[in-house]
Amino acid sequence: MLPKIHKINHEDREKIKTNKDFLKNIDIPGRPIVSLCNSPIEKIGQFIDHFLKPVVSQLWTYTQDTTSFINKIEQIRAPDDIIMCTFDITSMYNSLTHDEILQAVDRAWYKICRNKHEIPLPPKKDFLRILQFILCNNEFEFNNLIFRQTCGIPMGAPMSPSLADLRMFEIITNILDIFPFKDNLALLSIYRDDGFILFNSSQDNLTELFNIANNIHPLIKFTHEISQSSIQFLDVTIFKGNRFLNHNILDVKLYRKPTDNFQYLERTSAHPSSVFNGFITAEILRFMRSSNNKKDTLKEIETFKTKLLQRGYSEKDINPIITNALHKERKDCLRYKLKNKRAMPPLVLATKFNPSFNGLNKAIKKHWHLIEQNDSTKTMFPKPPIIAYKRHKNLKDLLTSSKL
C-alpha cells in the first residue's frame, strides 16, 4: 500500500511539522500496489502489452509523459479567456471490471491487427483467453490470507496501463458524444487517471461535462479543478505569463509537490560515476524542458545545486555537468530520440558493481584488439560490450519486506 502523502491538505501538513503525533489523527489515502515482477504472469502480461501499446499510443487523447504534454501546449494559441481544467479519475484501476476490459480489447481488435508486430499475433480467441486468465488470477497475500482480485486490473501488471487507457478512451468518447460543447475543447490530454482540458467557453458549460461524466459509468467517478490563471498537471504548472500575454501560448514551469524533500542519491553511496553524472544531467534537462522561461530554469538549477552540495557533492562534480547541459537548446530537449529498431542489440556485460571496477571499461577497450585479431571472436563480438552494473542487496532489502 503506497500512502498518498501529497493528498494531505495544507492545514494538516503544517500541523504535522510541529506535532508528529498529529499523523495518527489523519486518514491518509493509499494506493494498493501488488507487483507482478517475477510472478508467473509477468512475462505473459508483457506479451499482451506488446500488442496493445501501439494501439493506445495512437489514441488522440494519449499523453506519453510530461514532454509529450508540453509539446501539445507549445502548439496551441489560446484566446485570452481560455479556461484550464485538470481532472482525476477516482480509483480507475480498481473500478474497471474484467468483462468491460475484455470487451474493449475485443472492439479494438481490428486496430491491433492493423499494426505491424515483430512477433506473431495470436488469434483473437486465444488472445482474449490469455488476457482473461491474467485478469482473473491476480492473487496476493495479506495478513497470512490469500486474496484474488475479482474486480479491477492489477496496478503492478505490465499490461494494466494500456488496458486502462484503452477502456477509458471508450468512456471518454461516450461522454463527449453526449456533451453539447465538445467543439469548445481546445485540448484534451489524458495521462493514465489524470487529465487536462483547455476549454473555450464558460465554467458552467465545462461543469456540465463532469455532470455527464459522473453518471455514465456505475463505478468510474471524476473530480476536477478549474482555473483561469494557473493550474498544475503532471510535474508542471501551466499559467498565463509573459509568453501568453505576448503570443497567446500558455507558459509552463516546473511544479514540485509540497512533500518534495530533495532526497537525491548521496555522493558517498557505492555507485558507478556514470550514475551520479547521469541523474544530474537528466534533472537539468528536465528543468529546461519544463520551463519556457530561462529565469525559471536557472532558478531551479540553482536550487538543485544547493541540494546536491548538501548531499555531499562538490562544485567539481556539479559545475561541468551543468555547463555542458546548458549548451543544449530547449527545443532539442523536447524532441524524442528515435530508436533504430533494425540495429543489432548491443553486447551487454552485466555484473554487480564494486568500486574496484571503475577501470573495467577502460581495460576492456585497451585490450579489445586481442579479440579483433582472432577470426572467431571477431565475428562473435564485433563491438566492445556495454558495462551494465546491477546493485547488491542493500540495507533496505535486508531489513524490510513487502509481505504484510
C-alpha positions as CSV (number, residue, x, y, z in Angstrom):
1,M,0.0,0.0,0.0
2,L,1.6,3.3,-1.1
3,P,0.4,6.2,1.0
4,K,-0.6,9.3,-1.0
5,I,1.2,11.8,1.3
6,H,0.8,14.6,-1.2
7,K,-3.0,14.4,-0.8
8,I,-2.8,15.7,2.8
9,N,-4.2,19.3,2.8
10,H,-2.1,22.3,3.6
11,E,-3.5,22.9,7.1
12,D,-2.9,19.3,8.3
13,R,0.6,19.4,6.7
14,E,1.5,22.5,8.8
15,K,0.2,20.8,12.0
16,I,2.4,17.7,11.3
17,K,5.5,19.9,11.1
18,T,5.1,21.0,14.7
19,N,3.4,17.8,16.1
20,K,4.3,14.4,14.5
21,D,1.7,12.7,16.6
22,F,-1.0,14.5,14.6
23,L,-0.4,11.9,11.8
24,K,-2.4,9.5,13.9
25,N,-5.5,11.7,13.5
26,I,-5.4,11.8,9.7
27,D,-6.8,9.3,7.3
28,I,-4.2,9.2,4.6
29,P,-5.5,7.7,1.3
30,G,-3.5,4.8,-0.1
31,R,-2.8,3.2,-3.4
32,P,-2.9,-0.7,-3.4
33,I,0.0,-1.9,-5.5
34,V,0.6,-5.6,-6.0
35,S,3.7,-6.0,-8.0
36,L,3.7,-8.8,-10.5
37,C,7.5,-8.7,-11.0
38,N,8.9,-12.2,-11.1
39,S,5.4,-13.6,-10.8
40,P,4.1,-16.4,-13.0
41,I,2.0,-14.0,-15.1
42,E,4.7,-11.2,-15.6
43,K,6.0,-12.5,-18.9
44,I,2.6,-13.2,-20.4
45,G,1.5,-9.8,-19.3
46,Q,4.4,-8.2,-21.2
47,F,3.4,-10.3,-24.3
48,I,-0.1,-8.9,-24.2
49,D,1.1,-5.4,-23.7
50,H,3.4,-5.7,-26.8
51,F,0.3,-5.7,-29.0
52,L,-1.7,-3.2,-27.0
53,K,0.8,-0.4,-26.8
54,P,0.8,0.7,-30.5
55,V,-3.0,1.0,-30.4
56,V,-3.0,3.0,-27.2
57,S,-0.3,5.4,-28.4
58,Q,-2.4,6.3,-31.4
59,L,-5.4,7.5,-29.4
60,W,-5.9,11.2,-29.8
61,T,-6.1,11.8,-26.1
62,Y,-3.0,9.8,-25.3
63,T,-0.2,11.6,-23.4
64,Q,3.1,9.6,-23.2
65,D,4.7,11.8,-20.5
66,T,5.4,15.4,-19.5
67,T,7.4,16.0,-22.6
68,S,4.5,14.9,-24.8
69,F,2.2,17.2,-22.8
70,I,4.4,20.2,-23.1
71,N,4.8,19.7,-26.9
72,K,1.0,19.8,-27.1
73,I,0.8,23.1,-25.1
74,E,3.5,24.6,-27.3
75,Q,1.4,24.1,-30.4
76,I,-1.8,25.9,-29.2
77,R,-2.5,29.6,-29.4
78,A,-5.2,30.1,-26.9
79,P,-7.7,33.0,-26.5
80,D,-7.3,35.4,-23.5
81,D,-10.3,33.9,-21.7
82,I,-9.3,30.2,-22.1
83,I,-10.2,28.0,-19.1
84,M,-7.8,25.5,-17.8
85,C,-9.0,22.4,-16.0
86,T,-7.5,19.2,-14.5
87,F,-9.4,16.1,-13.6
88,D,-8.8,12.9,-11.7
89,I,-10.4,9.5,-12.3
90,T,-11.1,8.2,-8.9
91,S,-9.8,4.6,-8.3
92,M,-9.6,4.0,-12.0
93,Y,-7.7,0.7,-12.0
94,N,-9.9,-0.8,-9.3
95,S,-13.2,0.3,-10.9
96,L,-12.8,-1.2,-14.4
97,T,-14.4,-4.7,-14.4
98,H,-12.9,-7.7,-16.1
99,D,-15.7,-8.1,-18.6
100,E,-15.6,-4.5,-19.8
101,I,-11.8,-4.7,-20.3
102,L,-12.2,-7.9,-22.4
103,Q,-15.0,-6.3,-24.4
104,A,-12.9,-3.2,-25.0
105,V,-10.0,-5.3,-26.4
106,D,-12.4,-7.2,-28.5
107,R,-13.8,-4.0,-30.0
108,A,-10.2,-2.7,-30.6
109,W,-9.1,-6.0,-32.3
110,Y,-9.2,-4.6,-35.8
111,K,-6.8,-1.8,-34.7
112,I,-4.4,-4.4,-33.2
113,C,-4.4,-6.4,-36.4
114,R,-3.8,-3.2,-38.4
115,N,-0.4,-2.6,-36.8
116,K,2.8,-4.4,-37.7
117,H,4.3,-6.6,-35.0
118,E,7.7,-8.0,-34.5
119,I,6.3,-11.3,-33.2
120,P,3.2,-13.3,-34.4
121,L,-0.1,-12.1,-33.2
122,P,-2.2,-15.0,-31.8
123,P,-5.8,-15.5,-32.9
124,K,-8.3,-13.2,-31.2
125,K,-9.9,-16.1,-29.3
126,D,-6.6,-17.2,-27.8
127,F,-5.5,-13.6,-27.1
128,L,-8.7,-12.9,-25.1
129,R,-8.4,-16.2,-23.2
130,I,-4.8,-15.3,-22.2
131,L,-5.9,-11.9,-21.1
132,Q,-8.9,-13.3,-19.1
133,F,-6.5,-15.7,-17.4
134,I,-4.2,-12.9,-16.3
135,L,-7.1,-10.7,-15.0
136,C,-8.8,-13.5,-13.1
137,N,-5.6,-14.8,-11.4
138,N,-4.2,-11.7,-9.7
139,E,-3.5,-13.1,-6.3
140,F,-1.7,-11.7,-3.3
141,E,-1.1,-12.5,0.4
142,F,-2.0,-10.1,3.2
143,N,-2.0,-10.9,6.9
144,N,-1.5,-14.6,6.1
145,L,-4.6,-14.8,4.0
146,I,-4.7,-15.3,0.2
147,F,-6.8,-12.9,-1.9
148,R,-7.8,-12.8,-5.5
149,Q,-8.8,-9.6,-7.3
150,T,-12.3,-10.1,-8.7
151,C,-12.9,-6.5,-10.0
152,G,-10.4,-4.1,-11.5
153,I,-7.0,-4.6,-13.1
154,P,-3.8,-5.1,-11.1
155,M,-1.8,-1.9,-10.8
156,G,1.5,-3.6,-10.8
157,A,1.0,-5.6,-14.0
158,P,2.8,-4.8,-17.3
159,M,-0.3,-4.5,-19.4
160,S,-2.6,-2.7,-17.0
161,P,-1.8,0.9,-18.1
162,S,-2.6,0.0,-21.7
163,L,-5.8,-1.8,-20.8
164,A,-6.9,1.2,-18.6
165,D,-6.1,3.7,-21.4
166,L,-8.0,1.7,-24.0
167,R,-11.1,1.3,-21.9
168,M,-11.1,4.9,-20.6
169,F,-10.8,6.2,-24.1
170,E,-14.1,4.5,-24.9
171,I,-15.7,6.0,-21.8
172,I,-14.3,9.5,-22.6
173,T,-15.6,9.1,-26.2
174,N,-19.1,8.2,-24.8
175,I,-19.0,11.3,-22.6
176,L,-18.1,13.6,-25.4
177,D,-20.8,12.2,-27.7
178,I,-23.3,13.5,-25.1
179,F,-21.5,16.7,-24.2
180,P,-23.1,19.6,-26.2
181,F,-20.0,21.8,-26.0
182,K,-17.3,19.4,-27.2
183,D,-16.4,21.7,-30.1
184,N,-15.2,24.2,-27.4
185,L,-12.5,21.8,-26.3
186,A,-9.2,23.3,-27.4
187,L,-7.2,20.4,-25.8
188,L,-8.0,17.1,-24.0
189,S,-4.9,15.4,-22.8
190,I,-5.0,12.3,-20.6
191,Y,-2.2,10.5,-18.8
192,R,-3.5,7.4,-17.0
193,D,-6.1,8.6,-14.4
194,D,-5.2,12.3,-14.8
195,G,-6.5,14.7,-17.4
196,F,-6.0,18.2,-18.6
197,I,-8.5,20.4,-20.6
198,L,-8.3,23.7,-22.3
199,F,-11.9,24.9,-22.8
200,N,-13.1,27.9,-24.8
201,S,-16.4,28.6,-23.2
202,S,-17.9,29.2,-19.7
203,Q,-17.2,27.4,-16.5
204,D,-20.9,26.4,-16.2
205,N,-20.6,24.7,-19.6
206,L,-17.4,22.9,-18.5
207,T,-19.1,21.8,-15.3
208,E,-21.8,20.1,-17.4
209,L,-19.1,17.8,-18.8
210,F,-18.3,16.4,-15.4
211,N,-22.0,16.1,-14.5
212,I,-22.3,13.8,-17.6
213,A,-19.0,12.0,-16.8
214,N,-20.1,11.1,-13.2
215,N,-23.3,9.5,-14.5
216,I,-22.1,7.5,-17.4
217,H,-20.4,4.5,-15.5
218,P,-21.6,2.9,-12.3
219,L,-18.1,2.9,-10.8
220,I,-15.9,5.5,-12.6
221,K,-16.2,8.9,-11.0
222,F,-14.4,12.2,-11.8
223,T,-13.1,15.1,-9.6
224,H,-11.9,18.3,-11.2
225,E,-10.3,21.7,-10.7
226,I,-10.8,24.8,-12.8
227,S,-8.7,27.9,-13.1
228,Q,-8.5,31.0,-15.3
229,S,-4.9,31.8,-14.4
230,S,-2.7,28.8,-13.2
231,I,-3.0,25.1,-12.7
232,Q,-0.8,22.0,-12.1
233,F,-0.7,18.9,-14.3
234,L,1.8,16.1,-14.0
235,D,5.0,17.8,-12.9
236,V,4.5,21.3,-14.5
237,T,2.5,24.4,-13.7
238,I,0.6,25.8,-16.6
239,F,-0.2,29.6,-16.3
240,K,-0.8,32.8,-18.2
241,G,2.6,34.5,-18.0
242,N,4.6,36.8,-20.3
243,R,4.6,34.4,-23.2
244,F,0.8,34.1,-23.1
245,L,0.4,37.9,-22.9
246,N,2.7,38.3,-26.0
247,H,2.0,35.3,-28.1
248,N,-1.1,33.5,-26.6
249,I,0.9,30.4,-25.9
250,L,0.5,29.2,-22.3
251,D,3.6,29.4,-20.1
252,V,4.9,26.3,-18.2
253,K,7.3,25.9,-15.3
254,L,8.4,23.0,-13.1
255,Y,6.0,22.0,-10.3
256,R,7.2,20.4,-7.1
257,K,4.8,18.8,-4.7
258,P,4.8,20.2,-1.2
259,T,6.1,16.8,0.1
260,D,9.3,17.0,-2.1
261,N,12.2,16.6,0.3
262,F,15.0,16.5,-2.3
263,Q,16.4,13.1,-1.2
264,Y,18.9,12.8,-4.0
265,L,21.4,10.0,-4.2
266,E,24.2,10.7,-1.7
267,R,27.6,11.1,-3.2
268,T,29.1,8.7,-0.7
269,S,26.8,5.9,-2.0
270,A,28.6,3.0,-3.7
271,H,27.5,3.6,-7.3
272,P,29.5,4.0,-10.6
273,S,30.3,7.6,-11.5
274,S,28.1,7.3,-14.6
275,V,25.0,7.1,-12.3
276,F,25.9,10.3,-10.5
277,N,26.6,12.1,-13.8
278,G,23.6,10.7,-15.5
279,F,21.0,11.7,-13.0
280,I,22.4,15.2,-12.6
281,T,22.3,15.7,-16.4
282,A,18.8,14.2,-16.6
283,E,17.4,16.5,-13.9
284,I,18.9,19.6,-15.6
285,L,17.4,18.6,-19.0
286,R,14.1,18.1,-17.2
287,F,14.3,21.6,-15.8
288,M,15.0,23.0,-19.3
289,R,12.0,21.1,-20.8
290,S,9.6,22.0,-18.0
291,S,10.1,25.8,-18.0
292,N,9.8,28.0,-21.1
293,N,11.3,31.0,-19.2
294,K,15.1,30.8,-18.8
295,K,15.0,32.6,-15.5
296,D,12.7,29.9,-14.0
297,T,15.1,27.2,-15.4
298,L,18.2,28.8,-13.8
299,K,16.4,29.3,-10.5
300,E,15.6,25.5,-10.4
301,I,19.2,24.6,-11.3
302,E,20.5,26.8,-8.5
303,T,18.1,25.1,-6.0
304,F,19.2,21.7,-7.4
305,K,22.8,22.6,-7.0
306,T,22.3,23.7,-3.4
307,K,20.6,20.5,-2.5
308,L,23.3,18.4,-4.2
309,L,26.0,20.2,-2.1
310,Q,24.0,19.3,1.0
311,R,24.1,15.6,-0.1
312,G,27.9,15.6,-0.3
313,Y,28.6,16.6,-3.9
314,S,31.3,19.1,-4.7
315,E,31.4,22.0,-7.1
316,K,33.8,20.0,-9.2
317,D,31.2,17.2,-9.5
318,I,28.4,19.6,-10.5
319,N,29.6,22.6,-12.5
320,P,31.0,20.8,-15.6
321,I,27.7,18.8,-16.0
322,I,25.6,21.9,-15.6
323,T,27.7,23.9,-18.1
324,N,27.6,21.0,-20.6
325,A,23.8,20.6,-20.3
326,L,23.1,24.3,-20.7
327,H,24.7,24.3,-24.1
328,K,21.6,22.5,-25.4
329,E,18.6,24.3,-26.8
330,R,15.2,23.8,-25.1
331,K,13.7,22.7,-28.4
332,D,16.2,19.9,-28.6
333,C,15.3,18.8,-25.1
334,L,11.6,18.5,-26.2
335,R,12.5,16.1,-29.0
336,Y,12.4,12.3,-28.6
337,K,15.4,10.3,-29.7
338,L,14.4,7.9,-32.5
339,K,15.3,4.3,-31.8
340,N,16.8,2.2,-34.6
341,K,14.7,-1.0,-34.4
342,R,16.8,-2.7,-37.1
343,A,20.1,-2.2,-35.3
344,M,21.7,-5.2,-33.7
345,P,21.2,-5.3,-29.9
346,P,24.4,-4.4,-28.1
347,L,26.5,-6.9,-26.2
348,V,26.0,-6.3,-22.5
349,L,28.3,-7.3,-19.7
350,A,26.1,-7.3,-16.6
351,T,27.8,-7.6,-13.3
352,K,27.3,-6.4,-9.7
353,F,29.1,-3.1,-9.1
354,N,32.2,-2.8,-6.9
355,P,34.2,0.4,-6.6
356,S,37.3,-1.5,-7.7
357,F,35.6,-2.0,-11.1
358,N,35.9,1.7,-12.1
359,G,38.7,0.9,-14.6
360,L,36.9,-2.1,-16.1
361,N,35.6,-0.4,-19.2
362,K,39.0,1.2,-20.0
363,A,40.7,-2.1,-19.5
364,I,38.4,-3.9,-21.9
365,K,38.8,-1.2,-24.6
366,K,42.6,-1.2,-24.1
367,H,42.9,-5.0,-24.8
368,W,40.0,-5.3,-27.3
369,H,42.5,-5.6,-30.2
370,L,43.1,-9.2,-28.9
371,I,39.5,-10.1,-29.7
372,E,39.7,-8.4,-33.1
373,Q,42.9,-10.4,-34.0
374,N,41.0,-13.7,-33.8
375,D,38.7,-14.5,-36.7
376,S,36.2,-16.5,-34.5
377,T,35.9,-13.9,-31.7
378,K,35.9,-11.0,-34.1
379,T,32.8,-12.4,-35.7
380,M,31.1,-13.2,-32.4
381,F,32.0,-9.9,-30.8
382,P,32.1,-7.2,-33.4
383,K,31.9,-4.3,-30.9
384,P,33.1,-3.9,-27.2
385,P,30.4,-4.7,-24.7
386,I,28.4,-2.1,-22.7
387,I,29.1,-2.5,-19.0
388,A,25.8,-2.7,-17.0
389,Y,26.1,-2.8,-13.3
390,K,23.5,-4.5,-11.1
391,R,23.2,-3.5,-7.5
392,H,23.8,-5.7,-4.5
393,K,21.3,-6.1,-1.8
394,N,21.2,-3.0,0.4
395,L,20.0,-2.4,4.0
396,K,16.5,-1.7,2.8
397,D,16.3,-5.1,1.1
398,L,17.6,-6.9,4.2
399,L,15.5,-5.0,6.8
400,T,12.2,-4.6,5.1
401,S,9.6,-6.8,3.4
402,S,6.7,-6.3,1.0
403,K,4.8,-9.0,2.8
404,L,2.3,-7.7,5.3
